[in-house]
Amino acid sequence: MPARLILAALLFTSGISCSQLGLCKVAPKRMVGIFGGMGPEATANLYAEIVRLTPAKEDQDHLPTVIYSRPQVPDRTKCIESGSREIVPYIQEGVRRLERMGASLIAIPCNTVHYYHADMQKAVRVPVLNMITETVDAVEKRHPRCKVVGLLASNGTVRSKLYEKAFEARGIRVVYPDAACQQTCVMNAVYSIKAGGDKRRQADLLARAADDVTRKGAQVIVLGCTEIPLAFDSSRTRLPVVNATEVLALAAIREYQRGAP
Protein backbone atom coordinates (compact mmCIF):
# COMPACT_ATOMS: atom_id res chain seq x y z
CA MET A 1 0.00 0.00 0.00
CA PRO A 2 1.43 3.44 -0.92
CA ALA A 3 2.67 5.48 2.00
CA ARG A 4 0.12 8.24 1.42
CA LEU A 5 -2.75 5.75 1.73
CA ILE A 6 -1.33 4.34 4.94
CA LEU A 7 -1.01 7.87 6.29
CA ALA A 8 -4.57 8.66 5.27
CA ALA A 9 -5.82 5.57 7.11
CA LEU A 10 -3.90 6.52 10.25
CA LEU A 11 -5.26 10.04 10.14
CA PHE A 12 -8.79 8.72 9.66
CA THR A 13 -8.57 6.48 12.73
CA SER A 14 -7.18 9.38 14.76
CA GLY A 15 -9.99 11.68 13.69
CA ILE A 16 -7.68 14.02 11.77
CA SER A 17 -8.51 14.58 8.11
CA CYS A 18 -5.95 14.89 5.34
CA SER A 19 -7.48 18.18 4.32
CA GLN A 20 -6.81 19.56 7.80
CA LEU A 21 -3.10 18.94 7.39
CA GLY A 22 -2.96 19.36 3.64
CA LEU A 23 -0.82 16.24 3.30
CA CYS A 24 -2.81 14.44 0.62
CA LYS A 25 -2.65 17.47 -1.63
CA VAL A 26 1.13 17.72 -1.55
CA ALA A 27 2.08 14.02 -1.51
CA PRO A 28 3.67 13.02 -4.86
CA LYS A 29 1.53 10.83 -7.07
CA ARG A 30 4.62 8.99 -8.33
CA MET A 31 8.05 8.50 -6.82
CA VAL A 32 11.29 6.76 -7.78
CA GLY A 33 12.61 4.28 -5.23
CA ILE A 34 16.32 3.46 -5.01
CA PHE A 35 17.36 0.38 -3.06
CA GLY A 36 21.04 0.87 -2.38
CA GLY A 37 23.93 0.29 -0.06
CA MET A 38 25.57 -2.25 -2.39
CA GLY A 39 27.74 -0.15 -2.14
CA PRO A 40 26.88 3.25 -0.66
CA GLU A 41 29.02 5.34 -3.02
CA ALA A 42 27.50 3.59 -6.02
CA THR A 43 24.05 4.41 -4.63
CA ALA A 44 24.95 8.09 -4.38
CA ASN A 45 26.30 7.91 -7.92
CA LEU A 46 23.02 6.56 -9.29
CA TYR A 47 21.08 9.39 -7.69
CA ALA A 48 23.61 11.88 -9.04
CA GLU A 49 23.15 10.40 -12.52
CA ILE A 50 19.36 10.69 -12.24
CA VAL A 51 19.73 14.35 -11.27
CA ARG A 52 22.25 14.99 -14.06
CA LEU A 53 20.19 13.30 -16.77
CA THR A 54 16.75 14.63 -15.82
CA PRO A 55 15.72 17.45 -18.18
CA ALA A 56 15.11 20.08 -15.51
CA LYS A 57 15.28 23.86 -15.42
CA GLU A 58 14.45 24.23 -11.73
CA ASP A 59 14.20 22.17 -8.55
CA GLN A 60 10.55 21.32 -9.12
CA ASP A 61 11.32 19.62 -12.45
CA HIS A 62 13.31 16.85 -10.76
CA LEU A 63 11.93 13.45 -9.80
CA PRO A 64 10.54 12.76 -6.31
CA THR A 65 12.90 10.10 -4.99
CA VAL A 66 13.22 7.97 -1.89
CA ILE A 67 16.49 6.15 -1.17
CA TYR A 68 16.85 3.18 1.15
CA SER A 69 20.52 2.34 1.64
CA ARG A 70 21.14 -1.01 3.38
CA PRO A 71 24.88 -1.77 3.36
CA GLN A 72 24.31 -4.85 5.54
CA VAL A 73 22.94 -6.87 2.61
CA PRO A 74 25.17 -9.98 2.46
CA ASP A 75 27.95 -10.08 -0.15
CA ARG A 76 26.30 -10.87 -3.48
CA THR A 77 29.27 -12.66 -5.03
CA LYS A 78 29.75 -14.92 -2.01
CA CYS A 79 26.06 -15.85 -1.95
CA ILE A 80 26.03 -16.74 -5.64
CA GLU A 81 29.23 -18.75 -5.40
CA SER A 82 28.06 -20.69 -2.33
CA GLY A 83 24.44 -21.06 -3.42
CA SER A 84 23.31 -19.41 -0.17
CA ARG A 85 19.83 -17.91 0.01
CA GLU A 86 20.60 -15.81 3.09
CA ILE A 87 20.51 -12.67 0.95
CA VAL A 88 16.88 -13.07 -0.12
CA PRO A 89 15.16 -11.82 3.08
CA TYR A 90 17.36 -8.70 3.02
CA ILE A 91 16.61 -7.74 -0.56
CA GLN A 92 12.91 -8.54 -0.27
CA GLU A 93 12.69 -6.39 2.86
CA GLY A 94 14.41 -3.61 0.94
CA VAL A 95 12.01 -3.48 -1.99
CA ARG A 96 8.98 -3.92 0.26
CA ARG A 97 10.07 -1.01 2.43
CA LEU A 98 10.35 1.22 -0.62
CA GLU A 99 6.93 0.15 -1.84
CA ARG A 100 5.45 1.01 1.56
CA MET A 101 7.16 4.39 1.37
CA GLY A 102 5.31 5.13 -1.85
CA ALA A 103 7.80 4.16 -4.56
CA SER A 104 6.15 3.72 -7.97
CA LEU A 105 9.18 1.90 -9.39
CA ILE A 106 12.44 0.61 -7.93
CA ALA A 107 15.97 0.91 -9.27
CA ILE A 108 18.84 -1.02 -7.68
CA PRO A 109 22.42 0.16 -8.36
CA CYS A 110 24.07 -3.25 -8.13
CA ASN A 111 24.47 -5.48 -11.17
CA THR A 112 25.22 -8.66 -9.25
CA VAL A 113 22.08 -8.55 -7.10
CA HIS A 114 20.01 -8.84 -10.28
CA TYR A 115 20.79 -12.53 -10.10
CA TYR A 116 17.91 -12.42 -7.59
CA HIS A 117 15.68 -10.12 -9.65
CA ALA A 118 12.78 -12.58 -9.69
CA ASP A 119 12.90 -12.87 -5.88
CA MET A 120 12.67 -9.11 -5.53
CA GLN A 121 9.97 -8.62 -8.14
CA LYS A 122 7.65 -11.22 -6.64
CA ALA A 123 7.89 -9.44 -3.27
CA VAL A 124 6.30 -6.21 -4.57
CA ARG A 125 3.63 -5.01 -6.97
CA VAL A 126 5.58 -2.08 -8.37
CA PRO A 127 8.12 -2.75 -11.15
CA VAL A 128 11.71 -3.50 -10.19
CA LEU A 129 13.81 -2.30 -13.12
CA ASN A 130 16.16 -4.91 -14.54
CA MET A 131 19.59 -3.32 -14.87
CA ILE A 132 20.91 -6.19 -16.97
CA THR A 133 18.27 -6.17 -19.70
CA GLU A 134 18.23 -2.37 -19.75
CA THR A 135 21.99 -2.36 -20.39
CA VAL A 136 21.78 -5.00 -23.10
CA ASP A 137 19.01 -2.97 -24.76
CA ALA A 138 21.19 0.14 -24.59
CA VAL A 139 24.17 -1.58 -26.23
CA GLU A 140 21.99 -2.94 -29.03
CA LYS A 141 20.39 0.47 -29.61
CA ARG A 142 23.54 2.60 -29.40
CA HIS A 143 25.88 0.18 -31.17
CA PRO A 144 23.75 -1.91 -33.55
CA ARG A 145 26.79 -3.35 -35.34
CA CYS A 146 28.39 -4.63 -32.14
CA LYS A 147 28.99 -8.38 -32.11
CA VAL A 148 31.46 -8.62 -29.22
CA VAL A 149 31.15 -6.93 -25.82
CA GLY A 150 33.97 -6.69 -23.28
CA LEU A 151 32.47 -6.98 -19.80
CA LEU A 152 34.08 -5.52 -16.69
CA ALA A 153 32.10 -6.83 -13.74
CA SER A 154 32.34 -8.53 -10.35
CA ASN A 155 33.14 -12.22 -10.05
CA GLY A 156 29.55 -12.88 -9.05
CA THR A 157 28.15 -11.23 -12.18
CA VAL A 158 30.70 -12.99 -14.38
CA ARG A 159 30.13 -16.45 -12.89
CA SER A 160 26.36 -16.11 -12.88
CA LYS A 161 26.53 -15.34 -16.64
CA LEU A 162 23.80 -12.72 -16.21
CA TYR A 163 25.12 -10.54 -19.02
CA GLU A 164 26.43 -13.42 -21.09
CA LYS A 165 23.01 -15.08 -21.36
CA ALA A 166 21.24 -11.79 -22.10
CA PHE A 167 23.74 -10.74 -24.78
CA GLU A 168 23.94 -14.15 -26.42
CA ALA A 169 20.16 -14.11 -26.81
CA ARG A 170 20.73 -11.07 -29.07
CA GLY A 171 23.59 -12.67 -31.00
CA ILE A 172 26.30 -10.75 -29.14
CA ARG A 173 29.31 -12.54 -27.69
CA VAL A 174 30.81 -11.54 -24.32
CA VAL A 175 34.53 -11.59 -23.55
CA TYR A 176 36.07 -11.18 -20.11
CA PRO A 177 39.50 -10.34 -18.73
CA ASP A 178 41.73 -13.36 -18.15
CA ALA A 179 41.23 -14.99 -14.76
CA ALA A 180 44.37 -13.42 -13.29
CA CYS A 181 43.44 -9.97 -14.61
CA GLN A 182 39.87 -10.37 -13.37
CA GLN A 183 41.15 -10.88 -9.84
CA THR A 184 44.17 -8.59 -9.69
CA CYS A 185 42.69 -5.75 -11.75
CA VAL A 186 38.89 -5.80 -11.69
CA MET A 187 38.16 -7.24 -8.25
CA ASN A 188 41.05 -5.47 -6.54
CA ALA A 189 39.81 -2.20 -8.02
CA VAL A 190 36.22 -2.88 -6.97
CA TYR A 191 37.11 -3.66 -3.36
CA SER A 192 39.49 -0.71 -3.25
CA ILE A 193 36.67 1.57 -4.43
CA LYS A 194 34.39 0.19 -1.73
CA ALA A 195 37.11 0.84 0.85
CA GLY A 196 37.76 4.41 -0.34
CA GLY A 197 41.18 3.61 -1.83
CA ASP A 198 43.33 5.55 -4.27
CA LYS A 199 41.40 6.46 -7.43
CA ARG A 200 44.50 6.70 -9.64
CA ARG A 201 45.54 3.17 -8.75
CA GLN A 202 42.00 1.95 -9.36
CA ALA A 203 41.90 3.65 -12.76
CA ASP A 204 45.22 2.03 -13.70
CA LEU A 205 43.91 -1.42 -12.80
CA LEU A 206 40.69 -0.95 -14.74
CA ALA A 207 42.55 0.40 -17.77
CA ARG A 208 44.58 -2.82 -17.82
CA ALA A 209 41.38 -4.85 -17.73
CA ALA A 210 39.94 -2.77 -20.59
CA ASP A 211 43.08 -3.40 -22.63
CA ASP A 212 42.71 -7.12 -21.98
CA VAL A 213 39.17 -7.36 -23.41
CA THR A 214 40.14 -5.06 -26.28
CA ARG A 215 42.85 -7.53 -27.32
CA LYS A 216 40.18 -10.24 -27.28
CA GLY A 217 38.14 -8.44 -29.91
CA ALA A 218 35.67 -6.40 -27.87
CA GLN A 219 33.94 -3.67 -29.85
CA VAL A 220 32.18 -2.08 -26.87
CA ILE A 221 33.11 -2.11 -23.18
CA VAL A 222 30.30 -2.52 -20.66
CA LEU A 223 30.87 -1.32 -17.10
CA GLY A 224 28.82 -4.03 -15.43
CA CYS A 225 29.58 -3.21 -11.80
CA THR A 226 28.34 -0.01 -10.17
CA GLU A 227 31.67 0.61 -8.44
CA ILE A 228 33.64 0.60 -11.69
CA PRO A 229 32.30 3.90 -13.14
CA LEU A 230 33.53 5.64 -9.97
CA ALA A 231 37.13 5.11 -11.08
CA PHE A 232 37.08 4.08 -14.75
CA ASP A 233 38.71 6.58 -17.15
CA SER A 234 37.01 6.31 -20.54
CA SER A 235 39.75 8.38 -22.17
CA ARG A 236 42.15 5.47 -21.64
CA THR A 237 40.35 3.18 -24.09
CA ARG A 238 39.65 3.64 -27.77
CA LEU A 239 36.40 1.68 -27.51
CA PRO A 240 32.94 3.11 -26.80
CA VAL A 241 31.86 2.54 -23.19
CA VAL A 242 28.37 1.74 -21.89
CA ASN A 243 27.95 2.51 -18.21
CA ALA A 244 25.21 0.36 -16.64
CA THR A 245 24.63 2.93 -13.87
CA GLU A 246 23.89 5.64 -16.42
CA VAL A 247 21.60 3.23 -18.29
CA LEU A 248 19.68 2.49 -15.08
CA ALA A 249 19.32 6.21 -14.34
CA LEU A 250 17.87 6.82 -17.80
CA ALA A 251 15.50 3.87 -17.35
CA ALA A 252 14.27 5.25 -14.02
CA ILE A 253 13.62 8.66 -15.60
CA ARG A 254 11.83 7.06 -18.57
CA GLU A 255 9.57 4.88 -16.42
CA TYR A 256 8.76 7.74 -14.05
CA GLN A 257 7.82 10.01 -16.94
CA ARG A 258 5.84 7.26 -18.65
CA GLY A 259 3.43 7.07 -15.74
CA ALA A 260 3.50 10.73 -14.75
CA PRO A 261 0.13 12.56 -14.89
N, C-alpha and C positions, 0 to 999 in steps of 0.2 A: 504494500500500500504506500503511495507517495507520502512524503513527510507532511505536505500541507493538509492532506486528508486526515492523517493521524492527529495533527494539531487541531484541526477543526473538531474532531470527535472529542478530544480532551477539553476543549473550550466549551463544547456543548454540555458535557457532563458537569462542568464546573459552573454553568450558568452564565458564562461570558461568551458573547457572540463575536464572530470574526469581524463583523462590521464595527463593533465597539473599538477594537484594536487596529483595524485596518490591515490585518495581516494577510487575509485572503486576496486582497486587491493588489498587494505588492509582491506576493510570492511568485517566482518565475514559473511559467507554464512548462518550460523544458529546461533541462540542465545536463551538462556533461559531467559524468563521473569518471574520476581517474583512480584506479586501484594501484597504488605504488608501494615503494619501499624496497623494490627488488632491482636495483638499489635506489637509495634516496636521491642521489645526484641525478640519476637517469630520470627519475620522476619529475624533478624540478625542470629538467631539460625538455621533457615532453610538454609541460605546461608553457614553458618559454616559447617552444615552437608553435603551439596553438595560438599564443598571443601574437607572435611574429607573423604568422600566416593568415590570421583573420583579417579580412578587409574592413578595417575600422578607421574612422576619422576622429572618434572621441571615445571616452571610457564606456559609454552606454552601448556602443556598437559591439563590444566584446561579448563572449559567451559566458553565461552563468556556469560556474564550475565548482564542483566539490571534490576535494582530494582526500583520499584515505590512504595514508602511508603506513604500511605494516612491515617494518624491516625484519620482524621475527618469523616471517614465513620461512620454512625450512629450505635449505639449499636445493635448488631445482635440479642441478646436474646430479647431485648425489642421490636424490630420490629416483630419478630416471634410471641411473646406473644400477641401483640396488633393487629396483622394482617396488620400493616402499610407497605406501599410500598415505603416509603420515601428513603429507602436504595438503591433501584434499580438504579436510575440515577448515584449514586456515584460509584457503583461497575461496571456498564457498562462503565462509563468514564474511570475507572481504566484499564480495560482490553483493551479498544480501544486505550488508550494512549500507552500501551506496544506494541500493534500490530503496531502502527505507528512508534514506535521506532525500529522496526525490530525484535521483538520477534517471534520465530518460534513455541513456545509453552509457556503456562503460568501455573505457579504453585502458589497456594494461601495458605499461612500458617495460615489458620483459618478453623477449622472444621465446625463451626456453619454457616459460610457464604455459605457453600455448599448447604444449603437449597435453595439457589437462583442460583444453578449451571446452570440450563437451561436458566435463564435470562442472565447470563454472556456469555454462549456459543453462544447464538443466536446473540450476539452483535459483534462477531468477527469470522474470518474465520479460525484462527489458533486454535489448540486444547487447551482447558482449562482442565488440569488434574483434575480428580475427586478423591479427597483425601479419601473420604469415601469408594468407591469401591476398590481403591488401597489397603486400609488398610484391608478390608474384604478379599481380595485376598491373602494378605500377611499372615493373620492368618490361612487361609485354607491351604496354601502351607507349612508354617513353622510348624503348629500344626494340622495335618490332623485328629487326633483323638479328637480334641476339640469339645465338644458339648455345653459348657456353657462359655460365655465370661463375665467378669466383666468390665463394662465401667465406666471410670472416665472422665466426660465431663461437659461442661457448661449446665446450665438449658435449654438454647435454643436448644442445640443439643439433650439433653435428651427428651424434650417435643415434638420436631419435629419428633422424632423416626427415624432419619436418619440412624443411625447404626442398630437400632432394625429391621427395615424393610429389610435392606441389609443382615444382618446376618440370619434372619429367612428364607429368600429365599434360604439359603444354609443349612438349617436345624440346625442352631446354635442359642441357646437361649441366650438372654442378660439379665444380672442382674445388678441392680444399687444400690448404697448406699441408706439406708433409707432416707426419706425426710428430717429429721432433720440433718442427717450426710451430705447429699448433700449440704445443705445450710451452715452449720457451719464449715464443713471441706473443701469440694471441692470448693464451690463458694467463701468462705472467703479466701482460699489459692489463687485462681485465681486472685481475685481483689487485693490481697496483692502483688502478683507477678507483676501485671500491675503497681502498685504504688511504686515498688522498696522496698518492705518490707523485713522483716527478713527471710532469706532462711531456717534457722533451724526450725522456727515456721511453715513455709509453709510445710516443709518436714514432720513434726510431724502430721499436719492436713491430709496430703495426705496419710500417712501411716495408719492412722485410717480409712480412706475411703477404702483403699486397704484391710484392715482386714475385713471390713464390707462385701465386695463382696466375699471375700474368704469364710467367714462363710456361705454365700448363695450358695456355690457350684461352684464358678467360677474356671475354669481350666487355663485360660489365662486372664491377665489384659491388657486392651487396654487403652492407654493414648490418649483419644479422644478430647483433647483441647491442643492447641499449647503452652499455658503457663505452663501446668502441667510438661512437661519434664524438665523445667528450675529449678524445685525444687524437683521433685520426686526422691527418693532414692531406686533404685531397690534392693539393698541389704537388705531392710527391709521387703521384701515379699519373700515367698518361691515359688511363681508362676512365670512362664515366663511372660515377659512384651513385648508388641508390641507398639512401639512408632510411632504414626501416622506421626510425623514430619520426622522421619528417613525414613519411608516408602515413603513419598512424595519426599524426596531428591533422593532416589534411582529411583523412577519413572521418575523424571526429567532427571537424568543422562541416564537412559535407552532410553527414547524417543529422547533425543538429539543425542545419539550415533546411534540410529536406522536410523535417517535421515541424518547423517553426510556423507559427500562425501568420 
